[in-house]
Amino acid sequence: MKKRTLTWLRAILCVTAITMFTACLEGGRNTMSDSTIGIVRFDTKTARKVLDVYGGVFYSPTFDNMQEGACCYIAFEVDFNAPENDPAVLELNGYYTVTVTYKEDIDKYMMSPGTLTDTTQVLADETPVTNALDTKLGYLNGVLFMAHQLKKASDQREIWDLSYDMQNRMTEESGRHIYNVYLRATVRVSSAKTQEEGYDVCAYEMKYFMDTAAEQEKNAGQTTFYIRFHYVSEINGDILTWKHADMEMNVGEVITTAP
């Protein structure tokens, strides 16, 4: 994984909904520049690779050679006066055509289906995490985008694992329904360079976990629930120190983003 900077993280928070587009008139041009995260999808109607983003869909030749389901962050510009963005064309195609000025791939992982890793054993090449939930970047089409903080060299690469115990998935604490997951990182490519605090932005396919939790809470009359991320904050020999961070989820956010 590549090292992400604070500037990158702040920019990625500016996810854009199509329904909230506001045009910027610059020198007579009806354009807008922004940034967002999204998921590549093959659109059967137009036979093109498109990018699902919050509130809408983008097309750019940049997506043509990407795999379906791939996740990325882009900076983009949209020209509202371009013929391909004419309202009639938009209605026909179902997407805005944009110019991608920057793209960064985001590593995507499948959540382990109910198989919890052994929380008492140090994994091979495991590395501690400073903050599992540094930033929640969004939930889209069953995929949760998150930024994790950890101490690492600039060219160090990690693999992340997210799992849960199917038999002990939910607990109640002070009236809050908490769904427990366990996040761990192992070093895939090591480095001898000096370590410093860095960030990994990851995407987790966890549709089943989210859908079942949201439906359970909806049926119970709840509008929110919490996901507790347990993570290894320190490794001393064969002793693990665990911490946790809670993330609030809105039931409607999960149900309405289901494809």
N, C-alpha and C positions, 0 to 999 in steps of 0.2 A: 504494500500500500504506500501511497505517496503521503508525505507530510503535508498537512493542511495548516494554513496560517490563520491567525485571528481575523485578518481581513477577509479571507475566503469564507470563514464561518459567518461573519456578520453579513456578508453579501448573500449567502445562501438562505438566510432568514427571510429575505425579501421575496418569498414565493408569491407568484402572481395569479390572481383569478381573472379569467377573461371578462367576467361580468363587472370587474372593477377597473377595466382599462380606461385610462385617460390619455388623450393624445397630447403631444407636445409640439407646438408650432414653432419650428426653428427655421428661419429663412424661407418661409412659405411651405416647408415640408411638414406633413402631418404624420409624424413618427413618434415612437416611444422606445426607449431603451430600458431594460430591466434584467433581472436574473431569476432563475427558478430551478427547482428540481423536478425530475420527471422519469417516466418509465416508457421504454420503447415498445410499440405494439404494431403488428401488421394489420393494416386497415383493409378488410376484404372489399369494401365498397370502392375504394380508389386504387387498390393493389399497391399501396405505398407504406413504407415504414413511417409512423408518426410518433409523436411524443405526447403521452398523456400527462397533463400538468393540472394544478389545482384550478378547477372551474372550466377547463377546456382542453383543446388539443392543438398542437403545433405540427407543422411540416417544414422540413428543410432537407436539402440533399445530404446534409451532415449525417442524417439518421439512416441513409440508404444502406450502408454497410454494417450497421450495428445489429446485434442479435436481438430477437424479440425477447422482451423481459429484462433487457439490460437497463441499468439505472445510471443516471448522470445528472450533473449540474451544468447549466448553460447560462451564459450571458447572451442576450439577444437584442435585436432591433426589429421592430415591426413597422412597416410602411402601410398606413391605412389607405393611402391613395393608389397603391399598386393594384393593377387589374386583378391579380390573383386574390386580393383581399376585398374585392367588391362584394357588397352584401349578398348579391345573387349567387356568386361563386362560393362564398362562405356557407350559404345555406345548402348548396349542392354538395360540397366536399365535406363540410363538417369540421374544418380546421383553418387556423390562420397560417399563412406562409410567412416564415420569419427568416432573418439572416442571423446565423449563429456566429458571434464574435469570439466566443471562448467556450470550450467544453472540457469537463473533467469527469472521467468515469468514476462511479461509486461502486465499491465492492458489495456484492449482494450475497447473502447467506440464507439458507433454509433453516428455519427453526427446527431443532430436534423434536420429533413427534412424540412427546410424552416420556422420553428416555432421559432421565437426569444423570449428569456426570457425577462421579464419586466425589462428593464435596470434601472428603477427608484426605484425599490423595493429591499430591502435586503432580500436575501433568508434565509430560516431557517438554522441556523448553518453555515452560509457562513463565509469563512475566506479569507483575502486578499492575493494577490499574489505579490511576489517581482518582478518576471520577467517571463512573460508568455512564452517568446521565448528565454530561456536561451541557448538552443542548438537544432538545427535541426539535427536529427539523420538519416533522410532518408525517401524516399517515395517508397513504394514497393507494387505492386498489389492492388492499391487503398487505401492503409493504410499509414498514415503519422505518423512517429515516432518522438516524441519531448520530451525534458526535460524541466520541469517547476521548477522554484525556488520559495520557500515560507518559511516563518518562522513556524516551527513546532517542536513538541517533537518527540523523536526518535521512539516512538511507536504510534504516531498519524496516523490515516488513513483518506484519503480523497476520495471523489467522484468528478469527473470532468465532466463538461457539456460544449459542444461546439455547438453553434447554429448560425443561420444567418437569416436575413430577406429576404425572396424570392423576395419581391417587391423592395427592395433597396439593391441589392446584390453588385453591382459594382459602383464605383465612379471614376472620372478621376481627377488627381491632377498633375499639372506640366507635362502633357503628359503621365503620368504613369496610367495604369489601375489597380485599387486597389479593391480587393474583401474583404469585411468586414465580419469578424466572431467575435463572442463574447465567451470568455472563462471564466468560473467561477468554483470555488471550494467550496465544502461544507464538513464539518467534519463528517465522518462516525463513527469513533472511537476516542473519546477525550482522553486526558491524562493530568495528573497534573505535569508531568515532565517539566523541564526547556526547553523553546523553543529556537531554534537556526536555522540558515539558513540551509535548507535542499533541497532535490530535489526529484521530482517524475518523473519517465519516463513513458510516456503514449503512446498508439497507438490509432489513430482515423480512423475509417472506414468512408471515405469521398469520395468514388469513383465518385458518381454522381456529387457532387460539383466540384471536380477537373476536371472531364471529360468535363463537360459543359463549364467550364471556359477556359480550354485549347483549345477546339474546337472553341469557340468564338474568342479567340485571334489568333488562327491559320488562321481562315477565314478572319481576319482583317489584316493579314500579319505580326503579331507580333510574336516574339520568346520568350518573357518573360512576366510575369505578377506578381503582388504582392498580397499576402494575408496579410491583416492587422488584427492582433490579438488585440482586445479590451479586457482589463481585469481590474478587480477591484483591485486597489493598496492600498486603505485605506477605512476603515469602521468606521465612527464616528457617533454612535447612529443609526439613520435611513438614514444617508447621505453617499452616495457612491462617491468615487473619482475614475474616470476612467483614465487609461493610454492606450497606444497602442504600439505595436512593429510590424514592417513590415518584411515579409519574401519573398524573391524573389524565384519564381518558373520558371523553364524552360519548355516551351511548350512541347518540345521533351521528357523531363524527365517524364512528366505525360502520354503522349500518348503511349510511348514505354513500360511503365511499366504496362499497362492495360493487365490483363490476357486473 
